[in-house]
Amino acid sequence: MTEFESQRAHCFLLFFGMLERRVRDLEVWQSVKTGEDMRSHGISAGVGAGAGGLVAVLVKLLGGDGLG
């Protein structure tokens, strides 16, 4: 292998190493983003359930049965 071929192979490996790192960084970012989205949906669902329960208690306390 000539010096030029050796340098070219080295550059090739460095380039693809950088590409692999960027792909890995994007995968990590996407998994973090997905986790944040799932967490916010869970919080929203919890708040919605709490509000629904509060409304049910208020309706019961005010004498309504919710059947019209």
C-alpha positions in Angstrom: 0.0 0.0 0.0 1.4 3.4 -1.0 1.5 6.4 1.3 -1.3 8.0 -0.7 -3.5 4.9 -0.4 -2.8 4.7 3.3 -3.7 8.4 3.8 -6.8 7.9 1.7 -7.9 4.9 3.7 -7.3 6.8 6.9 -9.4 9.8 5.7 -12.1 7.3 4.6 -12.3 5.8 8.0 -12.4 9.2 9.7 -15.2 10.4 7.5 -17.3 7.4 8.1 -16.5 7.5 11.8 -17.9 11.1 11.8 -21.0 10.0 9.9 -21.6 7.2 12.3 -21.3 9.6 15.3 -23.7 12.0 13.7 -26.2 9.2 13.1 -25.8 8.0 16.7 -26.3 11.6 18.0 -29.5 11.9 15.9 -30.8 8.6 17.3 -30.1 9.7 20.9 -31.8 13.1 20.2 -34.9 11.3 18.7 -35.2 8.9 21.7 -35.0 11.8 24.1 -37.6 13.7 22.1 -39.9 10.7 22.0 -39.4 10.3 25.8 -40.3 14.0 26.3 -43.4 13.6 24.1 -44.6 10.5 25.9 -44.0 12.3 29.3 -46.0 15.3 28.3 -48.9 13.1 27.0 -48.9 11.3 30.3 -49.0 14.5 32.2 -51.9 15.7 30.0 -53.8 12.5 30.5 -53.3 12.7 34.3 -54.5 16.3 34.4 -57.5 15.4 32.2 -58.4 12.5 34.4 -58.1 14.7 37.5 -60.3 17.4 36.0 -62.9 14.8 35.0 -62.9 13.4 38.5 -63.3 16.9 40.0 -66.3 17.6 37.7 -67.9 14.3 38.7 -67.6 15.2 42.4 -69.0 18.7 41.8 -72.0 17.3 39.9 -72.6 14.8 42.6 -72.4 17.5 45.4 -74.8 19.8 43.5 -77.3 17.0 43.3 -77.1 16.1 39.6 -76.8 12.5 38.5 -75.6 13.4 35.0 -78.5 11.6 33.3 -80.2 14.7 32.1 
